[in-house]
Amino acid sequence: MRKIQMVDTKNQYLAIKDQVDASIQEVLESAAYINGKAVKDFGQHLATYLKAEYVIPCANGTDALQIAMMALGLQPGDEVITPSFTYIATTEVVALLGLTPVFVDVDPITYCMDIESLKLAITPKTKAIVPVHLYGHAAPMEEIMEIAKANNLFVIEDNAQAIGCDYTFSNGVTKKTGTIGHIGATSFYPSKNLGAFGDGGALFTNDKVLADKMAMIANHGQSERYYHDVVGCNSRLDSIQAAILDIKLQQLDKYNQARQAVAKYYNEAFASIPQIVTPAIAKYSTHVFHQYTMQLNGVDRDKFIAHLLAKEIPCMIYYPVPGHLQKMFGEGKYTNLNLPVTNSLTAVVCSLPIHTEMDNEQLNYITAGVKSFFN
Ligand SMILES: *Cc1c(COP(=O)(O)O)cnc(C)c1O
């Protein structure tokens, strides 16, 4: 049996090696390493895939979130509402820009932003909402957009874990996550569903003014070469990464289907174990399973993890410490914040290996290993 890994980017590469190698070679020979044709082509292809008007590639997903907040003109002291139960990048950039992160709770079923918690968090200082499509499942965008509209707030979707996920509105209209809010931000970190062989990120929007502003900010605030209108940053997607991503984009739906097949296998295998809560999918969303995250109820999680690791089955906790309890936001500052679902999920979640290259032998071994803990 092949060694089990949380993600297997090596074998994913080998399956498309010839195409990827040729595309890299083309960039090498073109010598257009920065902002080359490959970057423009990939941006266009991604826009077509997402049905987004504009895609602005950038250096990574964290930068994408930062550029989005800069483009919206958010000012120090403005409040930005985000879930605490997310990867740190979402909330870190809020603090980095001198904005005030306002942490809200998540829904215990979808792990995404809780609507009641969001409503309660809005103050006159609130300027933006940053929902996260966590683990590959959409946040409840229809309600979020209604609340944003009623309160005149911007919405930036953190789509780093959900590229390819579909959101269906109550009127039957379906859109890709990341294209519903004012801006969508994503990451091409190698382990993401659409992963580069290095860092990468992108912004999506249907608003031309925002698109131009974000492109400008990502490029030193430049409108014309050496004319800098606003303070920006230097955040570019390398041509080599864009060339690789362009090849992998053609595989994205297949990759997401492979992840869904793994999740289905796990769900079926664990259905009879009452201590395991398998991931649920809301009616409005598909699930692209960036992670397969289950809840372990009435289980000593440390013992469970040790049991799996002894069998060389890797597993991870995403995330062991929620944002509001991270030292970076001021030790003890948010300790009294009432986020019961976030706090309880942190103690019970456990993610199993999920990627595009898993075979039945591995899946059978993993599920048998999990089941043997409960026997
Ligand atoms: C990966 C990730 C990011 C950051 O992306 P980078 O490319 O690593 O900067 C932001 N938000 C979420 C939810 C992520 O999973």
The ligand as a Gaussian input file, in Angstrom:
#p B3LYP/6-31G(d) Opt

LIG

0 1
 C       -5.171000      28.808000       3.033000
 C       -6.129000      29.780000       3.559000
 C       -5.887000      31.164000       3.495000
 C       -4.561000      31.759000       3.115000
 O       -4.017000      31.381000       1.943000
 P       -2.420000      31.492000       1.707000
 O       -2.298000      31.303000       0.240000
 O       -1.778000      30.414000       2.503000
 O       -1.986000      32.837000       2.130000
 C       -6.884000      32.019000       3.915000
 N       -8.045000      31.558000       4.398000
 C       -8.311000      30.249000       4.504000
 C       -9.631000      29.804000       5.045000
 C       -7.363000      29.311000       4.104000
 O       -7.630000      28.008000       4.229000

